[in-house]
Amino acid sequence: MKEDSISRRRFIDRSVKATIMSSIALRGFPTIVPSSVFGKNAPSEKINIGQIGFGRIAFTHDLPETLKYDIARVIAVSDLDSTRVASGKKYLDAFYAKKTGKSNYVNAKIYDDYHKMLNDPDIDAVIISTPDHWHAQPAIEAALEGKDIYLQKPTSLTIKEGRQLSDVVRRKKVVLQVGTQQRSMSQFRIAAELVRNGRIGKLETVKIGLPGDPSGPEASEMSIPKNLNYDVWLGSTEQVYYTEIRVHPQNSLTDRPGWLRCEQFGAGMITGWGQHHFDSAAWGMDTELTGPISIEAVAQFPKSGLWDVHGDFMSIAEYKNGITQITSGSYPNGVRYEGTEGWVFVTRGGYTATSSDPVVQDRNTKALAASDPKILTSVIGPNEIHLYESSSQTGNWLDYIKSRKEPISPVEIGHRACTVCLVTHIAMKLGRKLNWDPDKELFVNDKEANAMLSRPQRAPYGTSYIKM
């Protein structure tokens, strides 16, 4: 470990730059700021980070967003694909060489097994940018090793995994930030504040626009690339033959991988973008730590081809507070709150997380709209509800690694938003109305539905085989 590196605990104790930071730490804004704020002679205390998974999201989103902040130093990368792990090292070494003028400033470590990374005492925190079926397990194992975590959504593949993850993270008191970055986009917070403070009257209905995925071709078996540890990549899911469009492109880091369209590894867009929008909707509905009491859904599923996640769908969820949440691809992509005295609509506008986002964003789309423009200019008074304010999902995470406080997208809120995705998917599969108990996290008197709260796990992989 280099001389200018110190442990997270020493960093926390010393709280370098506390005086400077306190002047800008207003209402949840990140106090960890980009290095440009301090100039070339910034203090050298760092949070040493390991990147787990180096694919599309890590390359185009998670790492660039993290590397903006001088306090973060990404010193290691892990991937089951040796070509990708080599690309990750090259990316990090080139970044730091350009930034510092030193060719060996980091000399990023590489791991073919993330467990070895978690055992590295130099690593303070990890970013998990893996396929969905490899989210909960490494996050739990990182928490058990005392590492702080930035976890891409969806939080888990099943509701059982999500509950296990939330319980372990809170017990170990590590800082886990879910990558639901809409929370750090001001328009989503403003929309939720307007709704929570009654600017559209009593909230009655929330309409969420969420697309499905297209079907795909048949795909024959291919030889497993020598650079890919395919058995471990499959993880806890069943053994199936290798074909490239089931996994990820071998010659591209930026193209959308095929696993996103396979139910074996996820649930499709209902978890892909669904956790973003359900999380944002819950912010305005004041249901972040609960869930619906009933859910019904209809969906189209491919009748042939390798890709088998849902296409067009519609779901209706009822909440105990009387709000109805309707989700469909026929609605504009975003969240529309409808009340007794008007409506507010919020979307990402022209923002995309990656160049291969599945929905083409209209750069002329207003990120925030309302039935009456006066609603949007309404000032939230000092005695009204003010929601957690963050200008950067990654910066907020780094900030709260330092302070040990709860970040804007903590694990329990992430689990609850993911649960809405997963119970909706179960309703899609069963094709009937289901009653849900959000406190017990069980379907009411429905053995068939409750059997779908978990999946069989192929030993030795999966959360069932972790000593917690």
C-alpha positions as CSV (number, residue, x, y, z in Angstrom):
1,M,0.0,0.0,0.0
2,K,1.4,3.4,-1.0
3,E,2.6,6.0,1.6
4,D,-0.1,8.5,0.8
5,S,-2.8,5.9,1.5
6,I,-4.4,5.4,4.9
7,S,-7.0,3.1,6.3
8,R,-10.7,4.1,6.3
9,R,-10.8,4.1,10.1
10,R,-7.9,6.5,10.4
11,F,-9.5,8.6,7.7
12,I,-12.8,8.7,9.5
13,D,-11.1,9.6,12.8
14,R,-9.0,12.4,11.4
15,S,-11.9,13.9,9.3
16,V,-9.5,15.9,7.1
17,K,-11.0,19.0,5.6
18,A,-13.9,19.0,8.1
19,T,-13.9,22.8,8.4
20,I,-14.0,23.4,4.6
21,M,-16.6,20.7,4.2
22,S,-19.0,21.9,6.9
23,S,-19.5,25.1,5.0
24,I,-21.1,23.3,2.0
25,A,-22.7,20.3,3.9
26,L,-26.2,21.7,3.6
27,R,-29.2,19.4,3.7
28,G,-27.5,16.2,2.5
29,F,-25.4,17.7,-0.3
30,P,-22.2,15.6,-0.8
31,T,-19.4,16.9,1.3
32,I,-17.0,14.8,-0.7
33,V,-16.5,17.0,-3.8
34,P,-14.6,16.6,-7.1
35,S,-10.8,17.2,-7.0
36,S,-11.3,20.3,-9.1
37,V,-12.7,22.1,-6.0
38,F,-9.4,21.8,-4.3
39,G,-6.9,22.0,-7.2
40,K,-3.8,19.9,-7.8
41,N,-2.6,20.0,-4.2
42,A,-5.6,18.3,-2.7
43,P,-5.1,16.4,0.6
44,S,-4.2,12.8,0.0
45,E,-6.5,10.9,2.2
46,K,-8.3,8.3,0.0
47,I,-11.1,5.8,0.2
48,N,-9.6,2.7,-1.5
49,I,-12.2,1.0,-3.7
50,G,-12.4,-2.2,-5.6
51,Q,-14.5,-2.6,-8.7
52,I,-16.4,-5.9,-8.9
53,G,-17.5,-6.5,-12.5
54,F,-16.1,-4.5,-15.4
55,G,-18.7,-4.4,-18.1
56,R,-21.1,-1.8,-19.6
57,I,-22.3,-0.2,-16.4
58,A,-18.9,-0.1,-14.7
59,F,-17.1,1.2,-17.8
60,T,-19.7,3.9,-18.9
61,H,-21.3,4.9,-15.6
62,D,-20.1,3.6,-12.2
63,L,-16.4,4.1,-12.6
64,P,-16.6,7.5,-14.4
65,E,-19.0,8.8,-11.7
66,T,-16.7,7.6,-8.9
67,L,-13.5,8.8,-10.4
68,K,-14.8,12.4,-10.5
69,Y,-14.1,12.5,-6.7
70,D,-10.5,12.9,-5.6
71,I,-11.3,11.2,-2.3
72,A,-12.0,8.0,-4.1
73,R,-9.1,5.8,-5.4
74,V,-10.1,2.7,-7.3
75,I,-7.1,0.4,-6.8
76,A,-8.5,-3.0,-7.9
77,V,-10.8,-4.7,-10.4
78,S,-12.3,-8.1,-10.4
79,D,-14.1,-10.0,-13.2
80,L,-14.7,-13.6,-14.3
81,D,-13.7,-12.7,-17.8
82,S,-10.0,-12.3,-18.0
83,T,-10.3,-10.0,-21.1
84,R,-12.5,-7.7,-19.2
85,V,-10.4,-7.6,-16.0
86,A,-7.4,-6.7,-18.1
87,S,-9.4,-3.9,-19.7
88,G,-10.4,-2.7,-16.3
89,K,-6.8,-2.5,-15.1
90,K,-5.8,-0.7,-18.3
91,Y,-8.6,1.8,-17.8
92,L,-7.7,2.5,-14.2
93,D,-3.9,2.7,-14.8
94,A,-4.4,5.1,-17.8
95,F,-6.8,7.3,-15.8
96,Y,-4.4,7.7,-12.9
97,A,-1.4,8.1,-15.2
98,K,-3.1,11.0,-16.9
99,K,-4.3,12.5,-13.7
100,T,-1.0,12.3,-11.7
101,G,1.7,12.0,-14.3
102,K,2.9,8.8,-12.7
103,S,2.6,5.6,-14.7
104,N,2.6,3.4,-11.6
105,Y,0.5,5.6,-9.3
106,V,-2.0,2.8,-8.6
107,N,-0.9,-0.2,-10.7
108,A,-4.4,-1.6,-10.2
109,K,-4.6,-5.1,-8.8
110,I,-6.6,-7.6,-10.7
111,Y,-8.6,-10.5,-9.3
112,D,-10.4,-13.4,-11.1
113,D,-12.3,-14.0,-7.9
114,Y,-13.9,-11.1,-6.0
115,H,-13.5,-13.0,-2.7
116,K,-9.8,-12.4,-2.9
117,M,-10.5,-8.7,-3.3
118,L,-12.8,-8.8,-0.2
119,N,-9.9,-10.3,1.8
120,D,-7.6,-7.5,0.8
121,P,-7.1,-5.3,3.8
122,D,-6.2,-2.3,1.5
123,I,-9.8,-2.3,0.2
124,D,-12.2,-0.1,2.1
125,A,-15.2,-0.3,-0.2
126,V,-16.5,-2.0,-3.3
127,I,-18.6,-1.1,-6.3
128,I,-20.7,-4.0,-7.5
129,S,-21.6,-3.8,-11.2
130,T,-22.3,-7.4,-11.9
131,P,-25.3,-9.2,-13.6
132,D,-28.4,-9.2,-11.5
133,H,-28.1,-12.7,-10.2
134,W,-24.7,-11.7,-8.8
135,H,-25.9,-8.7,-6.8
136,A,-27.0,-10.0,-3.4
137,Q,-24.3,-12.6,-2.7
138,P,-21.2,-10.4,-3.2
139,A,-22.9,-7.5,-1.4
140,I,-23.6,-9.7,1.6
141,E,-20.1,-11.1,1.6
142,A,-18.7,-7.6,1.3
143,A,-20.7,-6.4,4.3
144,L,-19.5,-9.4,6.3
145,E,-16.0,-8.3,5.6
146,G,-16.8,-4.8,6.8
147,K,-16.5,-3.2,3.3
148,D,-18.8,-0.3,2.3
149,I,-20.8,-1.0,-0.9
150,Y,-22.2,0.8,-3.9
151,L,-24.6,-1.7,-5.4
152,Q,-26.2,-1.5,-8.8
153,K,-29.9,-2.1,-8.9
154,P,-31.9,-4.3,-8.7
155,T,-30.9,-5.0,-5.1
156,S,-31.6,-8.7,-5.4
157,L,-32.9,-11.4,-7.7
158,T,-35.4,-12.6,-5.1
159,I,-37.3,-11.2,-2.1
160,K,-35.6,-13.7,0.2
161,E,-32.1,-12.5,-1.0
162,G,-33.1,-8.9,-0.5
163,R,-34.2,-9.5,3.1
164,Q,-31.0,-11.3,3.8
165,L,-29.0,-8.5,2.4
166,S,-30.8,-5.7,4.2
167,D,-30.5,-7.5,7.5
168,V,-26.8,-8.2,7.2
169,V,-25.9,-4.7,6.0
170,R,-27.7,-3.1,8.9
171,R,-26.3,-5.6,11.4
172,K,-22.7,-5.0,10.2
173,K,-23.3,-1.2,10.0
174,V,-21.6,-0.8,6.7
175,V,-22.6,2.0,4.3
176,L,-24.5,0.6,1.3
177,Q,-25.7,2.9,-1.4
178,V,-28.1,1.5,-4.0
179,G,-27.5,2.8,-7.6
180,T,-31.0,4.3,-7.9
181,Q,-29.5,7.6,-9.1
182,Q,-32.9,9.2,-9.8
183,R,-32.8,10.1,-6.1
184,S,-29.9,12.4,-6.8
185,M,-31.7,14.1,-9.8
186,S,-33.3,17.2,-8.4
187,Q,-36.5,16.9,-10.4
188,F,-37.4,13.7,-8.7
189,R,-37.0,15.1,-5.3
190,I,-38.9,18.3,-6.2
191,A,-41.8,16.3,-7.6
192,A,-41.9,14.1,-4.5
193,E,-41.8,17.2,-2.2
194,L,-44.6,18.9,-4.1
195,V,-46.8,15.8,-3.8
196,R,-45.9,15.2,-0.1
197,N,-46.8,18.8,0.7
198,G,-50.2,18.6,-0.9
199,R,-49.6,20.8,-4.0
200,I,-51.9,18.5,-6.1
201,G,-54.4,17.8,-3.3
202,K,-54.8,14.3,-2.0
203,L,-52.7,11.8,-4.0
204,E,-55.0,9.2,-5.5
205,T,-53.1,7.5,-8.4
206,V,-49.6,7.1,-9.6
207,K,-49.0,6.1,-13.2
208,I,-45.5,4.8,-14.1
209,G,-44.3,4.4,-17.7
210,L,-42.0,1.4,-18.0
211,P,-41.2,-0.4,-21.3
212,G,-40.8,-4.1,-21.9
213,D,-38.1,-5.9,-23.8
214,P,-38.2,-7.4,-27.4
215,S,-38.0,-11.1,-28.0
216,G,-34.8,-12.5,-29.5
217,P,-33.6,-15.2,-31.8
218,E,-32.8,-18.8,-31.2
219,A,-29.2,-19.4,-30.3
220,S,-27.2,-22.6,-30.6
221,E,-24.5,-23.8,-28.3
222,M,-21.1,-22.2,-28.7
223,S,-17.7,-23.1,-27.2
224,I,-17.0,-21.3,-24.0
225,P,-14.4,-18.6,-24.5
226,K,-11.1,-19.5,-22.7
227,N,-11.2,-16.1,-21.1
228,L,-14.5,-16.7,-19.3
229,N,-15.1,-18.7,-16.2
230,Y,-18.6,-19.6,-17.3
231,D,-19.5,-22.0,-14.5
232,V,-18.9,-19.3,-11.8
233,W,-20.6,-16.7,-14.0
234,L,-23.8,-18.8,-13.9
235,G,-23.5,-18.8,-10.2
236,S,-26.5,-20.0,-8.2
237,T,-28.6,-20.4,-11.4
238,E,-29.0,-23.6,-13.3
239,Q,-26.4,-25.1,-15.6
240,V,-27.2,-24.2,-19.2
241,Y,-25.1,-24.2,-22.4
242,Y,-23.0,-21.2,-23.3
243,T,-24.0,-19.0,-26.2
244,E,-22.7,-15.4,-26.5
245,I,-26.1,-13.6,-26.5
246,R,-27.0,-15.3,-23.2
247,V,-24.0,-13.7,-21.5
248,H,-22.2,-10.5,-22.7
249,P,-20.5,-9.5,-26.0
250,Q,-17.0,-10.7,-26.3
251,N,-15.8,-7.7,-28.4
252,S,-17.7,-4.8,-26.7
253,L,-17.9,-3.3,-23.3
254,T,-20.7,-0.9,-24.2
255,D,-23.3,-3.0,-26.0
256,R,-26.3,-4.2,-23.9
257,P,-25.6,-7.7,-22.7
258,G,-27.9,-10.6,-23.5
259,W,-28.3,-11.8,-19.9
260,L,-30.6,-8.7,-19.2
261,R,-33.2,-10.5,-21.4
262,C,-33.0,-13.9,-19.7
263,E,-35.3,-14.7,-16.8
264,Q,-32.6,-17.0,-15.4
265,F,-30.5,-14.0,-14.5
266,G,-33.2,-11.3,-13.8
267,A,-36.7,-10.3,-14.5
268,G,-36.3,-7.9,-17.4
269,M,-37.3,-4.3,-17.4
270,I,-39.6,-4.7,-14.4
271,T,-36.4,-4.9,-12.3
272,G,-34.0,-3.1,-14.7
273,W,-35.7,0.3,-14.8
274,G,-38.5,-0.7,-12.5
275,Q,-36.5,-0.3,-9.3
276,H,-35.7,3.3,-10.4
277,H,-39.3,4.3,-11.0
278,F,-40.9,2.4,-8.1
279,D,-38.3,3.9,-5.8
280,S,-39.1,7.4,-7.1
281,A,-42.8,6.8,-6.8
282,A,-42.5,5.6,-3.3
283,W,-40.7,8.8,-2.4
284,G,-43.8,10.8,-3.3
285,M,-46.3,8.3,-2.0
286,D,-44.6,8.1,1.4
287,T,-44.4,4.3,1.1
288,E,-40.6,3.8,1.1
289,L,-40.5,1.4,4.0
290,T,-43.6,-0.6,3.1
291,G,-45.2,-2.0,0.0
292,P,-48.5,-2.7,-1.8
293,I,-51.3,-4.8,-0.2
294,S,-52.4,-6.2,-3.5
295,I,-50.9,-6.6,-7.0
296,E,-52.3,-7.9,-10.3
297,A,-50.6,-7.9,-13.7
298,V,-50.9,-9.1,-17.3
299,A,-47.8,-9.4,-19.5
300,Q,-46.7,-10.7,-22.8
301,F,-43.9,-13.3,-22.8
302,P,-42.0,-14.5,-25.9
303,K,-43.2,-17.9,-27.2
304,S,-39.8,-18.7,-28.7
305,G,-36.2,-17.6,-28.7
306,L,-33.4,-17.4,-26.1
307,W,-34.6,-14.2,-24.5
308,D,-37.6,-14.8,-22.4
309,V,-38.2,-11.8,-20.2
310,H,-41.5,-9.9,-20.4
311,G,-42.6,-7.6,-23.2
312,D,-45.5,-5.3,-22.9
313,F,-47.3,-5.4,-19.6
314,M,-49.6,-3.6,-17.2
315,S,-49.8,-3.9,-13.4
316,I,-52.1,-2.4,-10.8
317,A,-50.9,-2.2,-7.1
318,E,-53.1,-1.0,-4.2
319,Y,-51.6,0.5,-1.1
320,K,-52.9,0.7,2.4
321,N,-53.1,4.5,2.3
322,G,-55.6,4.3,-0.6
323,I,-53.2,5.1,-3.5
324,T,-53.4,3.1,-6.7
325,Q,-50.2,2.6,-8.7
326,I,-50.6,1.6,-12.3
327,T,-47.5,0.7,-14.4
328,S,-47.5,0.2,-18.2
329,G,-45.4,0.7,-21.2
330,S,-48.2,2.7,-22.8
331,Y,-47.5,5.6,-20.4
332,P,-44.6,8.1,-21.1
333,N,-41.4,6.8,-19.4
334,G,-41.5,8.4,-15.9
335,V,-43.7,8.9,-12.9
336,R,-47.0,10.8,-13.0
337,Y,-48.6,11.7,-9.6
338,E,-52.4,12.4,-9.9
339,G,-54.2,14.1,-7.0
340,T,-57.6,15.7,-6.4
341,E,-56.3,19.1,-7.5
342,G,-53.9,18.4,-10.3
343,W,-50.9,16.3,-11.4
344,V,-47.1,16.3,-11.5
345,F,-45.0,14.3,-14.0
346,V,-41.3,13.7,-13.6
347,T,-38.8,11.9,-15.9
348,R,-35.1,11.9,-16.6
349,G,-35.5,14.2,-19.6
350,G,-32.4,13.8,-21.8
351,Y,-30.4,11.9,-19.2
352,T,-29.2,8.3,-20.0
353,A,-27.0,6.2,-17.8
354,T,-25.4,4.5,-20.7
355,S,-25.4,4.9,-24.5
356,S,-27.3,1.6,-24.8
357,D,-30.2,2.5,-22.6
358,P,-33.2,0.6,-24.0
359,V,-35.5,3.7,-24.3
360,V,-34.5,6.5,-26.7
361,Q,-34.8,9.6,-24.6
362,D,-36.4,12.7,-26.1
363,R,-33.9,15.5,-25.2
364,N,-36.8,18.0,-25.6
365,T,-38.8,16.2,-22.9
366,K,-39.4,18.4,-19.9
367,A,-37.9,16.7,-16.8
368,L,-40.7,18.1,-14.7
369,A,-44.3,19.1,-15.7
370,A,-47.6,19.8,-14.0
371,S,-51.2,20.4,-14.7
372,D,-50.7,24.1,-13.6
373,P,-47.2,25.7,-14.0
374,K,-47.8,27.5,-10.7
375,I,-47.4,24.1,-8.9
376,L,-43.8,23.9,-10.1
377,T,-42.9,27.4,-8.8
378,S,-44.6,26.7,-5.4
379,V,-42.0,27.3,-2.6
380,I,-41.8,24.6,0.1
381,G,-42.0,26.4,3.4
382,P,-39.6,25.9,6.3
383,N,-42.2,24.1,8.3
384,E,-43.2,21.8,5.4
385,I,-41.7,18.4,4.4
386,H,-38.2,18.7,3.0
387,L,-36.8,15.5,1.5
388,Y,-33.2,14.3,1.6
389,E,-31.2,16.3,-0.9
390,S,-28.3,15.0,-2.9
391,S,-26.7,16.2,-6.1
392,S,-24.7,13.0,-6.7
393,Q,-25.4,9.4,-5.9
394,T,-21.8,8.5,-5.9
395,G,-20.6,11.6,-4.1
396,N,-23.3,11.0,-1.4
397,W,-22.0,7.5,-0.9
398,L,-18.4,8.6,-0.5
399,D,-19.5,11.4,1.8
400,Y,-21.3,9.0,4.1
401,I,-18.5,6.5,4.1
402,K,-16.7,9.3,5.9
403,S,-19.6,10.3,8.3
404,R,-21.0,6.8,8.8
405,K,-24.5,8.2,8.4
406,E,-27.2,6.7,6.2
407,P,-26.9,7.6,2.4
408,I,-29.8,8.7,0.2
409,S,-30.5,5.2,-1.1
410,P,-30.0,2.9,1.9
411,V,-30.4,-0.8,1.7
412,E,-33.8,-1.2,3.3
413,I,-35.4,1.4,1.0
414,G,-33.7,-0.3,-1.9
415,H,-35.0,-3.7,-0.9
416,R,-38.5,-2.3,-0.6
417,A,-38.4,-0.8,-4.1
418,C,-37.0,-4.0,-5.5
419,T,-39.7,-6.0,-3.7
420,V,-42.4,-4.1,-5.7
421,C,-40.6,-5.1,-8.9
422,L,-40.4,-8.7,-7.8
423,V,-44.0,-9.1,-6.6
424,T,-45.1,-7.5,-9.8
425,H,-43.1,-10.0,-11.8
426,I,-44.7,-12.9,-9.8
427,A,-48.1,-11.5,-10.6
428,M,-47.1,-11.4,-14.3
429,K,-46.2,-15.0,-14.2
430,L,-49.3,-16.2,-12.3
431,G,-51.7,-13.9,-14.1
432,R,-54.0,-13.3,-11.2
433,K,-54.5,-10.8,-8.3
434,L,-52.3,-11.4,-5.3
435,N,-52.7,-10.1,-1.8
436,W,-49.4,-9.1,-0.2
437,D,-48.5,-8.5,3.4
438,P,-45.6,-5.9,3.3
439,D,-44.9,-6.4,7.0
440,K,-44.4,-10.1,6.9
441,E,-43.2,-10.0,3.3
442,L,-45.5,-12.9,2.4
443,F,-48.4,-13.4,0.0
444,V,-51.7,-13.9,1.9
445,N,-52.9,-17.5,1.9
446,D,-51.1,-18.3,-1.4
447,K,-48.6,-21.2,-1.3
448,E,-47.9,-21.0,-5.0
449,A,-47.0,-17.3,-4.9
450,N,-45.0,-17.7,-1.7
451,A,-42.9,-20.5,-3.3
452,M,-41.7,-17.8,-5.8
453,L,-40.2,-15.6,-3.1
454,S,-36.9,-17.5,-3.5
455,R,-35.3,-19.7,-6.1
456,P,-33.3,-22.9,-5.9
457,Q,-29.6,-22.2,-5.6
458,R,-27.0,-24.3,-7.3
459,A,-24.3,-25.1,-4.7
460,P,-21.9,-23.8,-3.8
461,Y,-23.2,-20.5,-5.1
462,G,-25.9,-18.3,-3.6
463,T,-26.9,-16.6,-0.4
464,S,-28.1,-19.8,1.2
465,Y,-24.5,-21.0,1.4
466,I,-23.1,-17.9,3.2
467,K,-22.4,-18.2,6.9
468,M,-24.2,-15.1,8.1
